[in-house]
């Protein structure tokens, strides 16, 4: 799979529509041939913070994205990341799972929080 894995901070900013530069990149990406994907972790994070008035928009958003399932290979790599970076960089489980998903599926990670992803095999959009 080639494309971009979207982190929740990007989806939140796209939904708010306040950053013209970020929205322009989103529009450019949406019009490209790239796969636009998300992790179940991102889905959970977005639904956790959603208000009932936002449910319809979230359904539409996640129906438009490819959700990459988390399996044993991603779990193992995330565990390796946690062992390496939890203490030194305060990497948490969700970010480790997102980074492992991007790495294993060769997806560029689009995030505003690069400090959460010190992994050397993680490339960014």
N, CA, C and O atoms as CSV, one atom per row, in Angstrom:
chain,resi,resn,atom,element,x,y,z
A,1,UNK,N,N,0.850,-1.176,0.000
A,1,UNK,CA,C,0.000,0.000,0.000
A,1,UNK,C,C,0.897,1.241,0.000
A,1,UNK,O,O,1.834,1.317,0.795
A,2,UNK,N,N,0.631,2.201,-0.867
A,2,UNK,CA,C,1.342,3.475,-0.848
A,2,UNK,C,C,0.326,4.577,-0.602
A,2,UNK,O,O,-0.809,4.517,-1.075
A,3,UNK,N,N,0.741,5.548,0.121
A,3,UNK,CA,C,-0.151,6.656,0.410
A,3,UNK,C,C,0.225,7.345,1.700
A,3,UNK,O,O,1.392,7.372,2.092
A,4,UNK,N,N,-0.774,7.899,2.354
A,4,UNK,CA,C,-0.576,8.727,3.540
A,4,UNK,C,C,-1.483,8.233,4.655
A,4,UNK,O,O,-2.673,7.996,4.443
A,5,UNK,N,N,-0.912,8.079,5.844
A,5,UNK,CA,C,-1.671,7.751,7.046
A,5,UNK,C,C,-1.909,9.056,7.803
A,5,UNK,O,O,-0.961,9.753,8.163
A,6,UNK,N,N,-3.161,9.378,8.037
A,6,UNK,CA,C,-3.536,10.660,8.641
A,6,UNK,C,C,-3.671,10.509,10.147
A,6,UNK,O,O,-4.386,9.628,10.624
A,7,UNK,N,N,-2.989,11.363,10.897
A,7,UNK,CA,C,-3.097,11.373,12.354
A,7,UNK,C,C,-4.312,12.222,12.750
A,7,UNK,O,O,-4.783,13.052,11.972
A,8,UNK,N,N,-4.801,12.003,13.948
A,8,UNK,CA,C,-6.027,12.677,14.385
A,8,UNK,C,C,-5.876,14.196,14.444
A,8,UNK,O,O,-6.849,14.912,14.210
A,9,UNK,N,N,-4.689,14.703,14.749
A,9,UNK,CA,C,-4.531,16.158,14.815
A,9,UNK,C,C,-4.793,16.810,13.457
A,9,UNK,O,O,-5.319,17.921,13.394
A,10,UNK,N,N,-4.431,16.130,12.382
A,10,UNK,CA,C,-4.693,16.652,11.043
A,10,UNK,C,C,-6.196,16.644,10.773
A,10,UNK,O,O,-6.741,17.627,10.273
A,11,UNK,N,N,-6.864,15.548,11.100
A,11,UNK,CA,C,-8.309,15.466,10.865
A,11,UNK,C,C,-9.070,16.515,11.665
A,11,UNK,O,O,-10.048,17.082,11.178
A,12,UNK,N,N,-8.630,16.771,12.879
A,12,UNK,CA,C,-9.272,17.800,13.697
A,12,UNK,C,C,-9.115,19.169,13.036
A,12,UNK,O,O,-10.074,19.937,12.950
A,13,UNK,N,N,-7.901,19.469,12.568
A,13,UNK,CA,C,-7.667,20.769,11.925
A,13,UNK,C,C,-8.417,20.897,10.603
A,13,UNK,O,O,-8.908,21.977,10.272
A,14,UNK,N,N,-8.507,19.809,9.848
A,14,UNK,CA,C,-9.274,19.835,8.610
A,14,UNK,C,C,-10.749,20.103,8.930
A,14,UNK,O,O,-11.390,20.914,8.262
A,15,UNK,N,N,-11.280,19.432,9.939
A,15,UNK,CA,C,-12.682,19.612,10.313
A,15,UNK,C,C,-12.964,21.043,10.782
A,15,UNK,O,O,-14.036,21.587,10.516
A,16,UNK,N,N,-12.017,21.637,11.466
A,16,UNK,CA,C,-12.204,23.010,11.963
A,16,UNK,C,C,-12.068,24.034,10.844
A,16,UNK,O,O,-12.676,25.103,10.893
A,17,UNK,N,N,-11.268,23.703,9.839
A,17,UNK,CA,C,-11.135,24.572,8.672
A,17,UNK,C,C,-10.485,25.908,8.925
A,17,UNK,O,O,-10.757,26.864,8.198
A,18,UNK,N,N,-9.638,26.010,9.925
A,18,UNK,CA,C,-9.045,27.297,10.281
A,18,UNK,C,C,-7.677,27.555,9.643
A,18,UNK,O,O,-7.242,28.705,9.567
A,19,UNK,N,N,-7.006,26.521,9.194
A,19,UNK,CA,C,-5.649,26.657,8.671
A,19,UNK,C,C,-5.680,26.505,7.154
A,19,UNK,O,O,-5.781,25.390,6.640
A,20,UNK,N,N,-5.594,27.617,6.442
A,20,UNK,CA,C,-5.722,27.603,4.980
A,20,UNK,C,C,-4.635,26.759,4.320
A,20,UNK,O,O,-4.902,26.059,3.343
A,21,UNK,N,N,-3.420,26.820,4.845
A,21,UNK,CA,C,-2.319,26.052,4.254
A,21,UNK,C,C,-2.553,24.545,4.419
A,21,UNK,O,O,-2.334,23.772,3.486
A,22,UNK,N,N,-2.994,24.143,5.599
A,22,UNK,CA,C,-3.287,22.735,5.835
A,22,UNK,C,C,-4.452,22.277,4.957
A,22,UNK,O,O,-4.411,21.177,4.406
A,23,UNK,N,N,-5.477,23.096,4.821
A,23,UNK,CA,C,-6.619,22.754,3.970
A,23,UNK,C,C,-6.202,22.632,2.504
A,23,UNK,O,O,-6.723,21.783,1.779
A,24,UNK,N,N,-5.277,23.467,2.071
A,24,UNK,CA,C,-4.782,23.384,0.691
A,24,UNK,C,C,-4.042,22.065,0.474
A,24,UNK,O,O,-4.208,21.422,-0.562
A,25,UNK,N,N,-3.226,21.664,1.450
A,25,UNK,CA,C,-2.534,20.366,1.345
A,25,UNK,C,C,-3.537,19.221,1.342
A,25,UNK,O,O,-3.379,18.259,0.591
A,26,UNK,N,N,-4.572,19.320,2.180
A,26,UNK,CA,C,-5.611,18.283,2.233
A,26,UNK,C,C,-6.311,18.171,0.881
A,26,UNK,O,O,-6.533,17.066,0.388
A,27,UNK,N,N,-6.656,19.297,0.287
A,27,UNK,CA,C,-7.316,19.315,-1.019
A,27,UNK,C,C,-6.415,18.708,-2.084
A,27,UNK,O,O,-6.869,17.933,-2.926
A,28,UNK,N,N,-5.138,19.066,-2.042
A,28,UNK,CA,C,-4.171,18.511,-2.990
A,28,UNK,C,C,-4.066,16.992,-2.834
A,28,UNK,O,O,-4.091,16.255,-3.820
A,29,UNK,N,N,-3.948,16.541,-1.597
A,29,UNK,CA,C,-3.853,15.102,-1.330
A,29,UNK,C,C,-5.131,14.387,-1.770
A,29,UNK,O,O,-5.066,13.319,-2.378
A,30,UNK,N,N,-6.271,14.962,-1.468
A,30,UNK,CA,C,-7.555,14.353,-1.821
A,30,UNK,C,C,-7.724,14.206,-3.327
A,30,UNK,O,O,-8.392,13.284,-3.794
A,31,UNK,N,N,-7.125,15.107,-4.080
A,31,UNK,CA,C,-7.231,15.056,-5.532
A,31,UNK,C,C,-6.175,14.200,-6.198
A,31,UNK,O,O,-6.179,14.051,-7.420
A,32,UNK,N,N,-5.273,13.636,-5.418
A,32,UNK,CA,C,-4.186,12.822,-5.963
A,32,UNK,C,C,-4.598,11.351,-6.030
A,32,UNK,O,O,-5.701,10.978,-5.630
A,33,UNK,N,N,-3.695,10.538,-6.539
A,33,UNK,CA,C,-3.927,9.088,-6.609
A,33,UNK,C,C,-3.523,8.374,-5.323
A,33,UNK,O,O,-3.676,7.157,-5.221
A,34,UNK,N,N,-3.015,9.106,-4.351
A,34,UNK,CA,C,-2.549,8.496,-3.107
A,34,UNK,C,C,-3.705,7.921,-2.301
A,34,UNK,O,O,-4.800,8.482,-2.263
A,35,UNK,N,N,-3.436,6.794,-1.662
A,35,UNK,CA,C,-4.383,6.239,-0.699
A,35,UNK,C,C,-4.329,7.121,0.545
A,35,UNK,O,O,-3.248,7.427,1.048
A,36,UNK,N,N,-5.480,7.522,1.033
A,36,UNK,CA,C,-5.553,8.292,2.274
A,36,UNK,C,C,-6.123,7.348,3.320
A,36,UNK,O,O,-7.268,6.907,3.223
A,37,UNK,N,N,-5.304,7.045,4.321
A,37,UNK,CA,C,-5.653,6.015,5.295
A,37,UNK,C,C,-5.624,6.571,6.710
A,37,UNK,O,O,-5.077,7.641,6.981
A,38,UNK,N,N,-6.233,5.804,7.593
A,38,UNK,CA,C,-6.189,6.124,9.015
A,38,UNK,C,C,-6.048,4.820,9.790
A,38,UNK,O,O,-6.214,3.728,9.247
A,39,UNK,N,N,-5.742,4.965,11.049
A,39,UNK,CA,C,-5.630,3.839,11.964
A,39,UNK,C,C,-6.897,3.758,12.813
A,39,UNK,O,O,-7.543,4.778,13.050
A,40,UNK,N,N,-7.259,2.567,13.271
A,40,UNK,CA,C,-8.363,2.471,14.233
A,40,UNK,C,C,-8.109,3.315,15.486
A,40,UNK,O,O,-9.053,3.732,16.157
A,41,UNK,N,N,-6.846,3.563,15.797
A,41,UNK,CA,C,-6.506,4.426,16.939
A,41,UNK,C,C,-7.031,5.836,16.675
A,41,UNK,O,O,-7.607,6.463,17.564
A,42,UNK,N,N,-6.833,6.327,15.468
A,42,UNK,CA,C,-7.316,7.656,15.105
A,42,UNK,C,C,-8.838,7.706,15.133
A,42,UNK,O,O,-9.425,8.683,15.599
A,43,UNK,N,N,-9.468,6.659,14.637
A,43,UNK,CA,C,-10.936,6.593,14.681
A,43,UNK,C,C,-11.408,6.698,16.136
A,43,UNK,O,O,-12.322,7.465,16.440
A,44,UNK,N,N,-10.789,5.932,17.026
A,44,UNK,CA,C,-11.168,5.958,18.443
A,44,UNK,C,C,-10.949,7.339,19.053
A,44,UNK,O,O,-11.795,7.835,19.797
A,45,UNK,N,N,-9.814,7.955,18.737
A,45,UNK,CA,C,-9.526,9.285,19.283
A,45,UNK,C,C,-10.563,10.304,18.822
A,45,UNK,O,O,-11.011,11.137,19.610
A,46,UNK,N,N,-10.942,10.239,17.557
A,46,UNK,CA,C,-11.916,11.196,17.031
A,46,UNK,C,C,-13.309,10.966,17.627
A,46,UNK,O,O,-13.991,11.920,18.001
A,47,UNK,N,N,-13.725,9.710,17.714
A,47,UNK,CA,C,-15.048,9.425,18.274
A,47,UNK,C,C,-15.091,9.743,19.765
A,47,UNK,O,O,-16.132,10.146,20.283
A,48,UNK,N,N,-13.979,9.566,20.447
A,48,UNK,CA,C,-13.927,9.868,21.879
A,48,UNK,C,C,-14.259,11.332,22.147
A,48,UNK,O,O,-14.962,11.650,23.107
A,49,UNK,N,N,-13.754,12.215,21.303
A,49,UNK,CA,C,-13.953,13.645,21.531
A,49,UNK,C,C,-15.132,14.249,20.789
A,49,UNK,O,O,-15.348,15.458,20.863
A,50,UNK,N,N,-15.899,13.433,20.075
A,50,UNK,CA,C,-16.976,13.957,19.223
A,50,UNK,C,C,-18.224,14.321,20.015
A,50,UNK,O,O,-18.578,13.682,21.005
A,51,UNK,N,N,-18.864,15.358,19.543
A,51,UNK,CA,C,-20.171,15.770,20.052
A,51,UNK,C,C,-21.239,15.138,19.149
A,51,UNK,O,O,-20.973,14.895,17.972
A,52,UNK,N,N,-22.425,14.871,19.667
A,52,UNK,CA,C,-23.479,14.285,18.822
A,52,UNK,C,C,-23.720,15.048,17.518
A,52,UNK,O,O,-24.036,14.441,16.495
A,53,UNK,N,N,-23.575,16.352,17.548
A,53,UNK,CA,C,-23.779,17.146,16.328
A,53,UNK,C,C,-22.714,16.869,15.266
A,53,UNK,O,O,-22.891,17.243,14.106
A,54,UNK,N,N,-21.624,16.227,15.641
A,54,UNK,CA,C,-20.524,15.935,14.716
A,54,UNK,C,C,-20.565,14.505,14.168
A,54,UNK,O,O,-19.761,14.160,13.302
A,55,UNK,N,N,-21.476,13.679,14.650
A,55,UNK,CA,C,-21.496,12.262,14.277
A,55,UNK,C,C,-21.675,12.047,12.771
A,55,UNK,O,O,-20.985,11.213,12.186
A,56,UNK,N,N,-22.577,12.776,12.146
A,56,UNK,CA,C,-22.819,12.597,10.718
A,56,UNK,C,C,-21.566,12.928,9.914
A,56,UNK,O,O,-21.208,12.202,8.987
A,57,UNK,N,N,-20.910,14.012,10.265
A,57,UNK,CA,C,-19.680,14.405,9.562
A,57,UNK,C,C,-18.570,13.374,9.777
A,57,UNK,O,O,-17.810,13.080,8.855
A,58,UNK,N,N,-18.475,12.827,10.989
A,58,UNK,CA,C,-17.455,11.806,11.247
A,58,UNK,C,C,-17.726,10.533,10.454
A,58,UNK,O,O,-16.800,9.927,9.915
A,59,UNK,N,N,-18.977,10.131,10.383
A,59,UNK,CA,C,-19.325,8.960,9.574
A,59,UNK,C,C,-18.872,9.177,8.127
A,59,UNK,O,O,-18.253,8.300,7.525
A,60,UNK,N,N,-19.183,10.342,7.582
A,60,UNK,CA,C,-18.822,10.644,6.193
A,60,UNK,C,C,-17.298,10.665,6.025
A,60,UNK,O,O,-16.769,10.138,5.045
A,61,UNK,N,N,-16.615,11.262,6.964
A,61,UNK,CA,C,-15.154,11.344,6.888
A,61,UNK,C,C,-14.529,9.958,6.876
A,61,UNK,O,O,-13.703,9.657,6.015
A,62,UNK,N,N,-14.916,9.116,7.822
A,62,UNK,CA,C,-14.289,7.800,7.916
A,62,UNK,C,C,-14.751,6.852,6.801
A,62,UNK,O,O,-14.056,5.883,6.493
A,63,UNK,N,N,-15.901,7.117,6.202
A,63,UNK,CA,C,-16.301,6.342,5.031
A,63,UNK,C,C,-15.440,6.683,3.818
A,63,UNK,O,O,-15.300,5.872,2.903
A,64,UNK,N,N,-14.862,7.888,3.814
A,64,UNK,CA,C,-14.021,8.324,2.694
A,64,UNK,C,C,-12.562,7.872,2.847
A,64,UNK,O,O,-11.807,7.893,1.875
A,65,UNK,N,N,-12.167,7.469,4.041
A,65,UNK,CA,C,-10.789,7.050,4.297
A,65,UNK,C,C,-10.694,5.531,4.338
A,65,UNK,O,O,-11.669,4.843,4.641
A,66,UNK,N,N,-9.513,5.019,4.030
A,66,UNK,CA,C,-9.240,3.590,4.210
A,66,UNK,C,C,-8.723,3.395,5.626
A,66,UNK,O,O,-7.761,4.049,6.030
A,67,UNK,N,N,-9.342,2.516,6.375
A,67,UNK,CA,C,-8.894,2.234,7.737
A,67,UNK,C,C,-8.042,0.964,7.702
A,67,UNK,O,O,-8.519,-0.107,7.327
A,68,UNK,N,N,-6.787,1.097,8.095
A,68,UNK,CA,C,-5.844,-0.018,8.069
A,68,UNK,C,C,-5.971,-0.791,9.374
A,68,UNK,O,O,-5.725,-0.230,10.442
A,69,UNK,N,N,-6.348,-2.065,9.313
A,69,UNK,CA,C,-6.516,-2.832,10.550
A,69,UNK,C,C,-5.196,-3.058,11.281
A,69,UNK,O,O,-4.126,-3.095,10.674
A,70,UNK,N,N,-5.302,-3.207,12.578
A,70,UNK,CA,C,-4.144,-3.497,13.421
A,70,UNK,C,C,-4.091,-5.006,13.638
A,70,UNK,O,O,-5.026,-5.605,14.169
A,71,UNK,N,N,-2.989,-5.602,13.220
A,71,UNK,CA,C,-2.813,-7.040,13.399
A,71,UNK,C,C,-1.573,-7.328,14.227
A,71,UNK,O,O,-0.952,-6.408,14.759
A,72,UNK,N,N,-1.209,-8.593,14.339
A,72,UNK,CA,C,-0.070,-8.984,15.179
A,72,UNK,C,C,1.251,-8.347,14.776
A,72,UNK,O,O,2.049,-7.991,15.644
A,73,UNK,N,N,1.500,-8.195,13.473
A,73,UNK,CA,C,2.768,-7.592,13.036
A,73,UNK,C,C,2.868,-6.136,13.492
A,73,UNK,O,O,3.923,-5.694,13.948
A,74,UNK,N,N,1.784,-5.406,13.368
A,74,UNK,CA,C,1.754,-4.021,13.832
A,74,UNK,C,C,1.892,-3.983,15.352
A,74,UNK,O,O,2.600,-3.131,15.890
A,75,UNK,N,N,1.225,-4.894,16.038
A,75,UNK,CA,C,1.342,-4.963,17.496
A,75,UNK,C,C,2.762,-5.220,17.953
A,75,UNK,O,O,3.233,-4.597,18.904
A,76,UNK,N,N,3.450,-6.133,17.284
A,76,UNK,CA,C,4.849,-6.412,17.655
A,76,UNK,C,C,5.742,-5.200,17.425
A,76,UNK,O,O,6.565,-4.857,18.273
A,77,UNK,N,N,5.576,-4.554,16.272
A,77,UNK,CA,C,6.417,-3.385,15.992
A,77,UNK,C,C,6.106,-2.265,16.978
A,77,UNK,O,O,7.019,-1.583,17.445
A,78,UNK,N,N,4.838,-2.067,17.300
A,78,UNK,CA,C,4.469,-1.046,18.286
A,78,UNK,C,C,5.096,-1.367,19.640
A,78,UNK,O,O,5.565,-0.468,20.338
A,79,UNK,N,N,5.104,-2.640,20.008
A,79,UNK,CA,C,5.756,-3.046,21.256
A,79,UNK,C,C,7.244,-2.748,21.240
A,79,UNK,O,O,7.801,-2.312,22.247
A,80,UNK,N,N,7.895,-2.978,20.101
A,80,UNK,CA,C,9.317,-2.630,19.962
A,80,UNK,C,C,9.523,-1.130,20.146
A,80,UNK,O,O,10.447,-0.702,20.837
A,81,UNK,N,N,8.647,-0.330,19.518
A,81,UNK,CA,C,8.743,1.129,19.663
A,81,UNK,C,C,8.580,1.550,21.120
A,81,UNK,O,O,9.316,2.406,21.611
A,82,UNK,N,N,7.627,0.954,21.799
A,82,UNK,CA,C,7.411,1.298,23.207
A,82,UNK,C,C,8.630,0.947,24.049
A,82,UNK,O,O,9.035,1.720,24.917
A,83,UNK,N,N,9.213,-0.215,23.791
A,83,UNK,CA,C,10.412,-0.621,24.527
A,83,UNK,C,C,11.553,0.376,24.284
A,83,UNK,O,O,12.309,0.701,25.200
A,84,UNK,N,N,11.665,0.850,23.049
A,84,UNK,CA,C,12.744,1.771,22.689
A,84,UNK,C,C,12.492,3.207,23.144
A,84,UNK,O,O,13.424,3.890,23.567
A,85,UNK,N,N,11.247,3.673,23.062
A,85,UNK,CA,C,10.999,5.108,23.170
A,85,UNK,C,C,10.035,5.553,24.269
A,85,UNK,O,O,9.850,6.756,24.458
A,86,UNK,N,N,9.424,4.638,24.987
A,86,UNK,CA,C,8.443,5.056,25.997
A,86,UNK,C,C,9.084,5.903,27.087
A,86,UNK,O,O,8.549,6.945,27.467
A,87,UNK,N,N,10.208,5.463,27.580
A,87,UNK,CA,C,10.857,6.207,28.672
A,87,UNK,C,C,11.583,7.449,28.164
A,87,UNK,O,O,11.464,8.520,28.758
A,88,UNK,N,N,12.326,7.315,27.080
A,88,UNK,CA,C,13.158,8.426,26.609
A,88,UNK,C,C,12.360,9.527,25.915
A,88,UNK,O,O,12.705,10.703,26.029
A,89,UNK,N,N,11.289,9.157,25.191
A,89,UNK,CA,C,10.540,10.129,24.408
A,89,UNK,C,C,9.056,10.197,24.789
A,89,UNK,O,O,8.278,10.913,24.159
A,90,UNK,N,N,8.683,9.457,25.811
A,90,UNK,CA,C,7.293,9.444,26.300
A,90,UNK,C,C,6.293,8.993,25.222
A,90,UNK,O,O,5.162,9.478,25.174
A,91,UNK,N,N,6.719,8.072,24.371
A,91,UNK,CA,C,5.823,7.523,23.351
A,91,UNK,C,C,4.758,6.682,24.044
A,91,UNK,O,O,5.064,5.863,24.911
A,92,UNK,N,N,3.519,6.891,23.656
A,92,UNK,CA,C,2.397,6.161,24.226
A,92,UNK,C,C,1.882,5.125,23.233
A,92,UNK,O,O,2.234,5.155,22.053
A,93,UNK,N,N,1.052,4.214,23.715
A,93,UNK,CA,C,0.575,3.095,22.918
A,93,UNK,C,C,-0.065,3.538,21.605
A,93,UNK,O,O,0.254,2.987,20.551
A,94,UNK,N,N,-0.953,4.513,21.650
A,94,UNK,CA,C,-1.636,4.944,20.425
A,94,UNK,C,C,-0.663,5.410,19.357
A,94,UNK,O,O,-0.784,5.027,18.194
A,95,UNK,N,N,0.297,6.233,19.745
A,95,UNK,CA,C,1.272,6.724,18.778
A,95,UNK,C,C,2.178,5.599,18.275
A,95,UNK,O,O,2.566,5.592,17.107
A,96,UNK,N,N,2.516,4.654,19.146
A,96,UNK,CA,C,3.329,3.516,18.723
A,96,UNK,C,C,2.567,2.674,17.693
A,96,UNK,O,O,3.159,2.208,16.719
A,97,UNK,N,N,1.273,2.477,17.898
A,97,UNK,CA,C,0.461,1.725,16.940
A,97,UNK,C,C,0.327,2.459,15.605
A,97,UNK,O,O,0.380,1.837,14.544
A,98,UNK,N,N,0.155,3.764,15.659
A,98,UNK,CA,C,0.055,4.553,14.431
A,98,UNK,C,C,1.375,4.511,13.667
A,98,UNK,O,O,1.375,4.307,12.453
A,99,UNK,N,N,2.489,4.699,14.351
A,99,UNK,CA,C,3.802,4.653,13.691
A,99,UNK,C,C,4.066,3.278,13.093
A,99,UNK,O,O,4.573,3.176,11.976
A,100,UNK,N,N,3.730,2.225,13.819
A,100,UNK,CA,C,3.940,0.867,13.312
A,100,UNK,C,C,3.079,0.614,12.071
A,100,UNK,O,O,3.532,-0.037,11.130
A,101,UNK,N,N,1.867,1.113,12.062
A,101,UNK,CA,C,0.988,0.965,10.905
A,101,UNK,C,C,1.597,1.656,9.689
A,101,UNK,O,O,1.646,1.084,8.600
A,102,UNK,N,N,2.061,2.886,9.880
A,102,UNK,CA,C,2.680,3.623,8.775
A,102,UNK,C,C,3.925,2.899,8.271
A,102,UNK,O,O,4.121,2.759,7.064
A,103,UNK,N,N,4.752,2.445,9.185
A,103,UNK,CA,C,6.002,1.787,8.810
A,103,UNK,C,C,5.758,0.485,8.053
A,103,UNK,O,O,6.335,0.271,6.987
A,104,UNK,N,N,4.925,-0.367,8.587
A,104,UNK,CA,C,4.689,-1.682,7.985
A,104,UNK,C,C,4.015,-1.573,6.618
A,104,UNK,O,O,4.304,-2.365,5.721
A,105,UNK,N,N,3.122,-0.603,6.452
A,105,UNK,CA,C,2.403,-0.460,5.184
A,105,UNK,C,C,3.036,0.578,4.262
A,105,UNK,O,O,2.448,0.946,3.245
A,106,UNK,N,N,4.234,1.052,4.612
A,106,UNK,CA,C,4.973,2.023,3.803
A,106,UNK,C,C,4.130,3.251,3.469
A,106,UNK,O,O,4.087,3.711,2.327
A,107,UNK,N,N,3.468,3.764,4.494
A,107,UNK,CA,C,2.669,4.968,4.364
A,107,UNK,C,C,3.415,6.136,4.987
A,107,UNK,O,O,4.031,5.984,6.041
A,108,UNK,N,N,3.367,7.292,4.352
A,108,UNK,CA,C,3.909,8.501,4.963
A,108,UNK,C,C,2.920,8.949,6.032
A,108,UNK,O,O,1.711,8.944,5.801
A,109,UNK,N,N,3.417,9.328,7.180
A,109,UNK,CA,C,2.561,9.767,8.286
A,109,UNK,C,C,2.405,11.278,8.233
A,109,UNK,O,O,3.388,12.019,8.216
A,110,UNK,N,N,1.145,11.725,8.207
A,110,UNK,CA,C,0.869,13.161,8.239
A,110,UNK,C,C,0.383,13.507,9.633
A,110,UNK,O,O,-0.716,13.133,10.041
A,111,UNK,N,N,1.224,14.230,10.352
A,111,UNK,CA,C,0.936,14.631,11.719
A,111,UNK,C,C,1.534,16.004,11.974
A,111,UNK,O,O,2.488,16.404,11.307
A,112,UNK,N,N,0.986,16.713,12.923
A,112,UNK,CA,C,1.581,17.969,13.383
A,112,UNK,C,C,2.444,17.741,14.615
A,112,UNK,O,O,3.108,18.662,15.093
A,113,UNK,N,N,2.436,16.519,15.127
A,113,UNK,CA,C,3.139,16.181,16.371
A,113,UNK,C,C,4.309,15.239,16.107
A,113,UNK,O,O,4.330,14.122,16.623
A,114,UNK,N,N,5.265,15.669,15.321
A,114,UNK,CA,C,6.394,14.800,14.970
A,114,UNK,C,C,7.206,14.369,16.185
A,114,UNK,O,O,7.853,13.322,16.150
A,115,UNK,N,N,7.184,15.151,17.252
A,115,UNK,CA,C,7.932,14.759,18.447
A,115,UNK,C,C,7.385,13.474,19.066
A,115,UNK,O,O,8.085,12.802,19.823
A,116,UNK,N,N,6.137,13.130,18.745
A,116,UNK,CA,C,5.544,11.881,19.244
A,116,UNK,C,C,6.053,10.666,18.478
A,116,UNK,O,O,5.771,9.528,18.853
A,117,UNK,N,N,6.801,10.905,17.407
A,117,UNK,CA,C,7.225,9.823,16.508
A,117,UNK,C,C,8.743,9.873,16.260
A,117,UNK,O,O,9.178,10.278,15.182
A,118,UNK,N,N,9.541,9.467,17.243
A,118,UNK,CA,C,10.997,9.506,17.075
A,118,UNK,C,C,11.558,8.316,16.287
A,118,UNK,O,O,12.772,8.204,16.116
A,119,UNK,N,N,10.692,7.441,15.815
A,119,UNK,CA,C,11.113,6.229,15.118
A,119,UNK,C,C,11.835,6.589,13.821
A,119,UNK,O,O,11.351,7.415,13.048
A,120,UNK,N,N,12.977,5.978,13.587
A,120,UNK,CA,C,13.767,6.312,12.404
A,120,UNK,C,C,13.205,5.721,11.127
A,120,UNK,O,O,13.550,6.173,10.035
A,121,UNK,N,N,12.341,4.712,11.242
A,121,UNK,CA,C,11.768,4.102,10.040
A,121,UNK,C,C,10.403,4.692,9.694
A,121,UNK,O,O,9.682,4.140,8.864
A,122,UNK,N,N,10.054,5.790,10.312
A,122,UNK,CA,C,8.783,6.458,10.053
A,122,UNK,C,C,9.075,7.661,9.160
A,122,UNK,O,O,9.871,8.529,9.519
A,123,UNK,N,N,8.436,7.708,8.007
A,123,UNK,CA,C,8.614,8.869,7.133
A,123,UNK,C,C,7.347,9.729,7.194
A,123,UNK,O,O,6.259,9.238,7.491
A,124,UNK,N,N,7.512,10.993,6.913
A,124,UNK,CA,C,6.423,11.947,7.101
A,124,UNK,C,C,5.991,12.564,5.786
A,124,UNK,O,O,6.767,12.684,4.837
A,125,UNK,N,N,4.723,12.952,5.764
A,125,UNK,CA,C,4.138,13.639,4.610
A,125,UNK,C,C,4.299,15.127,4.799
A,125,UNK,O,O,3.877,15.907,3.946
